[in-house]
Amino acid sequence: MSKKCHFFLLIWIKVYKNAFMKNLVKLIVIISSTYQFAFASQKAIFYSNVGNESGFALKSKLNKILKASHQDKGYSALISVYFRSDVDKTYENDGSIVDIYSEEPASYDPYTYKSKKKKCGSYKGESDCFNREHLFPQSAFGKKSPMRSDFFHVYPTDGYVNGKRSSFPFGEVNHASWTSRNGSKLGNNTFGKYRGKVFEPIDEFKGDVARALLYFATRYEHRAKGMRHAMLNGTKDQFYADWFINLLIKWHKQDPVNQHEIQRNEIGHKFQGNRNPFIDNPQWVEKIWLGAKK
């Protein structure tokens, strides 16, 4: 090939390459925009019957939507879905399960769980095995379904730390009687008027816990009268005691929705059929619980 032909060939390749890359970028933008539109449309359809309600009327509207779309997959099915919903793509991105009781957001985790074989079993200390932690304690609802197997408040956590948390409410602790390896604490509550023993997760997951428990209050408002716990006030509407709802609103505002929650919500929707509305629409927390007081 002559030098002249070779020169024009290189020019042609460069022009073709630039045109290809421009079209590729356009294609990626179109696909991304289409996905975002479809994603937004999917959520809009899910909440299409909400209307312009506020206060506890909004909560009851959401209850009907969550109840009608909920498909109880059973307690045993949770283990398998965790390896899709809770895989770490936000922190170390190492394929382990995000355990809110052991995750170190700014450093290496003290231990990780990457295999279903590490499901509890028995345990003697942290890192022995993981199990299914009911953020809303099973003892309060007598281990009944569908609450027992509801993905949106049952999280994978270290078995030993889960045992330490037991059925205590969540709260804030100044002087811990016990501390987990990622800094979660057990001790007497200092928030509000309640002074009993509580469990405090690290700041990174306080909003996650709050939104999961607000989901529970919305999904199961019709079961409120049959439950007994220090967190509760026995009513269908507010659901939680004054000190506890104020704590959840505080945590929700201090720790906004993160990417891991969004990932978990989407896979939870595919798995169970419903969603956590307070991950999709964080403004509804104040619109319901503070709006009702206006």
Backbone torsions as a table, in degrees:
resi	resn	phi	psi	omega
1	MET	NA	136.1	-178.9
2	SER	-71.8	160.7	179.2
3	LYS	-61.5	-34.4	-179.2
4	LYS	-66.7	-44.6	179.0
5	CYS	-65.3	-39.6	179.4
6	HIS	-62.9	-39.9	179.5
7	PHE	-62.5	-47.9	-179.3
8	PHE	-67.3	-31.8	177.1
9	LEU	-64.7	-42.8	178.6
10	LEU	-63.8	-40.7	177.5
11	ILE	-61.7	-44.5	-178.6
12	TRP	-63.0	-43.0	179.6
13	ILE	-62.6	-42.5	-179.1
14	LYS	-64.1	-45.5	179.3
15	VAL	-61.9	-45.1	-179.3
16	TYR	-62.7	-42.1	-179.1
17	LYS	-63.8	-45.1	179.5
18	ASN	-62.1	-42.3	179.7
19	ALA	-65.5	-40.4	179.1
20	PHE	-62.8	-44.1	-178.4
21	MET	-66.4	-38.3	178.2
22	LYS	-64.1	-43.2	179.0
23	ASN	-67.5	-35.8	178.4
24	LEU	-64.6	-44.1	178.2
25	VAL	-61.2	-42.9	178.7
26	LYS	-61.3	-41.5	-179.7
27	LEU	-64.0	-42.7	178.9
28	ILE	-62.5	-43.2	179.3
29	VAL	-61.9	-42.5	179.9
30	ILE	-64.4	-45.8	179.9
31	ILE	-62.8	-43.4	179.8
32	SER	-63.2	-43.6	179.8
33	SER	-65.1	-40.0	179.2
34	THR	-64.1	-42.8	179.2
35	TYR	-63.0	-45.1	-179.4
36	GLN	-63.5	-39.4	179.0
37	PHE	-65.2	-44.6	179.6
38	ALA	-63.5	-39.7	179.4
39	PHE	-63.7	-46.4	179.3
40	ALA	-65.1	-38.8	179.5
41	SER	-65.4	-39.2	179.2
42	GLN	-60.1	-44.5	178.8
43	LYS	-67.7	-39.9	179.9
44	ALA	-62.0	-40.6	178.5
45	ILE	-64.9	-42.8	-178.6
46	PHE	-59.2	-38.7	-176.9
47	TYR	-102.5	18.7	-172.9
48	SER	-63.7	-22.2	-178.6
49	ASN	-93.4	7.6	-177.4
50	VAL	-69.5	-42.1	-178.7
51	GLY	73.5	-151.3	-176.9
52	ASN	-107.6	28.8	-177.6
53	GLU	-70.2	159.0	172.6
54	SER	-144.8	176.2	-178.9
55	GLY	61.5	-152.6	-175.9
56	PHE	-71.6	-16.7	174.1
57	ALA	-66.2	-37.5	175.7
58	LEU	-65.5	-42.5	179.2
59	LYS	-59.4	-43.2	179.9
60	SER	-68.5	-33.9	174.7
61	LYS	-63.1	-44.3	178.7
62	LEU	-64.8	-37.3	177.9
63	ASN	-56.1	-45.7	-179.2
64	LYS	-63.3	-40.4	179.5
65	ILE	-66.4	-47.1	-177.8
66	LEU	-65.9	-39.3	-179.1
67	LYS	-68.5	-43.6	-177.0
68	ALA	-68.1	-30.7	-176.3
69	SER	-95.8	-6.2	-176.2
70	HIS	-74.3	124.8	175.6
71	GLN	-116.7	106.5	-177.4
72	ASP	-72.1	114.5	-177.6
73	LYS	-92.5	-5.3	178.8
74	GLY	93.7	155.8	-174.3
75	TYR	-65.3	-41.3	-176.2
76	SER	-67.9	-26.4	-177.3
77	ALA	-69.8	-18.0	-176.5
78	LEU	-62.7	-39.2	-176.9
79	ILE	-56.6	-45.9	-178.1
80	SER	-66.3	-42.4	-176.7
81	VAL	-68.6	-27.3	178.4
82	TYR	-57.7	-30.7	-178.7
83	PHE	-80.0	5.7	168.1
84	ARG	-117.8	-45.5	-174.4
85	SER	-76.4	-33.5	-171.6
86	ASP	-113.2	12.9	176.7
87	VAL	-65.3	137.4	-175.0
88	ASP	-74.0	103.6	172.6
89	LYS	-118.5	7.3	-173.3
90	THR	-112.4	-35.7	-174.0
91	TYR	-104.6	-91.9	178.9
92	GLU	-81.4	-16.8	-177.1
93	ASN	53.7	47.8	-172.4
94	ASP	-111.2	8.4	177.9
95	GLY	82.4	1.3	178.0
96	SER	-86.3	167.6	175.7
97	ILE	-79.1	136.5	173.2
98	VAL	-76.7	111.0	178.8
99	ASP	-105.6	113.1	-174.6
100	ILE	-65.0	-13.8	179.7
101	TYR	-97.1	-3.9	177.4
102	SER	-133.9	-14.2	-178.6
103	GLU	-61.2	133.8	173.9
104	GLU	-109.9	99.8	-172.7
105	PRO	-60.5	-34.5	-175.0
106	ALA	-106.5	8.4	-176.3
107	SER	-152.0	-174.3	176.8
108	TYR	-75.8	141.1	178.8
109	ASP	-68.3	144.4	178.6
110	PRO	-65.9	-24.0	175.5
111	TYR	-164.9	161.1	-179.0
112	THR	-137.4	161.8	175.8
113	TYR	-123.2	118.5	-178.3
114	LYS	-122.4	-2.4	-174.5
115	SER	-133.0	142.6	175.3
116	LYS	-63.3	-20.9	-179.5
117	LYS	-66.8	-16.4	-179.9
118	LYS	-89.1	10.7	176.6
119	LYS	-67.5	137.5	177.8
120	CYS	-68.3	145.0	3.3
121	GLY	69.1	-176.2	176.3
122	SER	-99.3	162.9	-179.2
123	TYR	-146.4	152.5	177.3
124	LYS	-119.7	-16.6	-179.4
125	GLY	-166.6	178.6	178.1
126	GLU	-61.3	147.1	176.4
127	SER	81.9	-0.1	179.5
128	ASP	-69.6	-41.3	-176.0
129	CYS	-170.7	164.4	175.5
130	PHE	-114.3	155.8	176.2
131	ASN	-143.2	-166.0	-175.5
132	ARG	-102.1	110.8	-176.9
133	GLU	-93.3	120.4	175.9
134	HIS	-86.2	104.6	-179.8
135	LEU	-59.8	-36.4	167.6
136	PHE	-95.0	115.2	-169.0
137	PRO	-58.1	137.5	178.5
138	GLN	-60.1	-33.1	-176.7
139	SER	-61.0	-27.1	-178.2
140	ALA	-74.5	-23.0	179.3
141	PHE	-121.1	14.2	173.8
142	GLY	64.5	30.1	178.5
143	LYS	56.8	29.7	-178.5
144	LYS	-83.8	154.5	174.9
145	SER	-90.4	153.6	2.1
146	PRO	-85.9	2.2	-177.0
147	MET	-58.9	-39.7	-175.1
148	ARG	-61.2	-33.5	-175.5
149	SER	-112.9	18.7	-178.4
150	ASP	-75.4	110.3	-176.2
151	PHE	-50.2	-37.6	-169.6
152	PHE	-74.9	-9.0	172.4
153	HIS	-128.2	2.7	178.2
154	VAL	-108.0	109.9	-172.1
155	TYR	-111.6	150.7	173.4
156	PRO	-77.3	124.0	178.4
157	THR	-143.1	163.3	176.0
158	ASP	-57.1	133.4	-176.0
159	GLY	-62.4	-41.7	-177.1
160	TYR	-66.6	-44.1	179.6
161	VAL	-67.2	-39.3	175.4
162	ASN	-56.7	-43.3	178.0
163	GLY	-63.9	-38.1	177.6
164	LYS	-66.1	-39.9	177.5
165	ARG	-64.5	-37.2	177.9
166	SER	55.0	-132.4	178.6
167	SER	-108.5	17.6	-179.4
168	PHE	-66.5	149.9	173.7
169	PRO	-65.8	164.3	167.7
170	PHE	-82.1	152.5	-179.6
171	GLY	-171.4	-164.0	-179.7
172	GLU	-120.8	137.0	-170.1
173	VAL	-124.2	129.4	174.2
174	ASN	-92.3	-44.0	-178.0
175	HIS	-120.3	102.5	-174.5
176	ALA	-77.9	137.9	171.7
177	SER	-87.1	-19.2	176.3
178	TRP	-157.0	143.9	-179.2
179	THR	-134.1	133.2	178.2
180	SER	-77.7	172.0	-174.9
181	ARG	-70.9	-14.9	174.1
182	ASN	-103.3	2.8	174.5
183	GLY	102.8	4.0	173.2
184	SER	-67.4	142.7	-168.8
185	LYS	-127.3	147.4	173.1
186	LEU	-116.2	134.1	179.1
187	GLY	173.0	-173.0	-179.3
188	ASN	-77.8	141.4	-176.5
189	ASN	-71.7	142.0	176.9
190	THR	-118.8	0.0	-178.4
191	PHE	-95.9	131.0	179.0
192	GLY	66.9	-155.3	-175.1
193	LYS	-90.7	-14.7	-177.2
194	TYR	-75.0	132.5	-177.2
195	ARG	-121.8	14.4	177.6
196	GLY	-76.3	-179.9	180.0
197	LYS	-73.7	137.3	-178.4
198	VAL	-139.6	171.3	177.6
199	PHE	-121.6	131.0	-179.2
200	GLU	-117.3	112.9	175.0
201	PRO	-73.8	169.1	178.5
202	ILE	-70.3	160.9	-174.0
203	ASP	-55.6	-35.1	-176.6
204	GLU	-57.7	-28.1	-173.6
205	PHE	-117.1	10.0	-179.7
206	LYS	-66.6	-40.3	177.3
207	GLY	-66.6	-37.8	177.9
208	ASP	-59.5	-47.2	179.7
209	VAL	-63.2	-45.0	-178.7
210	ALA	-59.4	-47.3	-177.4
211	ARG	-68.5	-32.7	176.1
212	ALA	-65.5	-40.8	-179.1
213	LEU	-74.8	-30.6	174.9
214	LEU	-70.6	-35.0	171.6
215	TYR	-58.6	-47.4	-178.0
216	PHE	-59.3	-43.4	180.0
217	ALA	-62.7	-29.2	-179.2
218	THR	-84.3	-47.1	-178.3
219	ARG	-64.8	-35.2	-172.9
220	TYR	-117.9	30.1	-179.4
221	GLU	-58.7	-32.0	-178.2
222	HIS	-72.4	-8.3	179.3
223	ARG	-102.7	4.6	-171.1
224	ALA	-58.2	-42.5	-175.1
225	LYS	-65.3	-22.3	-178.7
226	GLY	-91.6	2.9	-177.0
227	MET	-111.0	147.4	178.0
228	ARG	-132.5	124.2	177.3
229	HIS	-169.5	155.8	-179.4
230	ALA	-63.6	-20.6	179.6
231	MET	-76.2	-20.9	-165.6
232	LEU	-99.1	158.2	172.8
233	ASN	-116.7	1.2	174.2
234	GLY	82.3	3.3	-179.2
235	THR	-104.7	150.5	178.4
236	LYS	-66.8	-35.5	-172.4
237	ASP	-79.1	-74.6	-179.0
238	GLN	-67.1	-35.3	174.9
239	PHE	73.7	-53.4	-177.0
240	TYR	-97.9	154.6	175.2
241	ALA	-61.9	156.3	-176.5
242	ASP	-53.2	-48.4	-176.5
243	TRP	-62.1	-35.9	-174.2
244	PHE	-79.7	-39.2	178.4
245	ILE	-66.1	-35.0	176.8
246	ASN	-65.6	-37.3	176.5
247	LEU	-64.0	-46.4	-178.5
248	LEU	-63.4	-40.9	178.3
249	ILE	-64.8	-41.1	177.8
250	LYS	-60.0	-49.3	-179.4
251	TRP	-64.3	-39.6	178.7
252	HIS	-59.8	-41.1	-178.2
253	LYS	-76.5	-36.2	-177.8
254	GLN	-73.4	-31.3	-176.0
255	ASP	-123.3	87.9	-176.4
256	PRO	-64.3	166.8	178.7
257	VAL	-55.0	133.1	-180.0
258	ASN	-114.2	173.4	-174.8
259	GLN	-64.8	-34.3	179.3
260	HIS	-64.8	-39.9	177.1
261	GLU	-62.6	-41.6	179.6
262	ILE	-62.0	-45.5	176.9
263	GLN	-57.8	-46.5	-177.9
264	ARG	-64.8	-38.9	-179.1
265	ASN	-64.6	-42.4	-178.5
266	GLU	-66.6	-44.7	-179.9
267	ILE	-71.1	-34.9	174.9
268	GLY	-61.5	-37.0	178.0
269	HIS	-63.7	-44.8	178.3
270	LYS	-65.3	-35.4	-176.9
271	PHE	-76.8	-46.4	-168.2
272	GLN	-113.2	-13.5	175.4
273	GLY	94.7	-26.2	177.5
274	ASN	-110.2	-170.7	-174.7
275	ARG	-142.7	170.0	169.9
276	ASN	-95.3	109.0	-175.1
277	PRO	-65.6	-20.3	-176.2
278	PHE	-86.9	-8.8	167.8
279	ILE	-85.6	-40.6	179.1
280	ASP	-71.8	-38.2	-175.4
281	ASN	-136.7	76.7	-175.3
282	PRO	-57.4	-27.7	-178.6
283	GLN	-65.4	-18.2	-179.4
284	TRP	-69.4	-20.8	179.4
285	VAL	-60.4	-54.3	179.9
286	GLU	-71.2	-32.8	179.8
287	LYS	-63.2	-32.7	179.1
288	ILE	-83.4	-61.4	-168.9
289	TRP	-81.2	-30.0	175.6
290	LEU	-92.1	-32.3	177.9
291	GLY	-62.7	-31.5	-179.2
292	ALA	-69.7	-20.7	-176.8
293	LYS	-90.7	-8.8	-177.7
294	LYS	-80.8	NA	NA
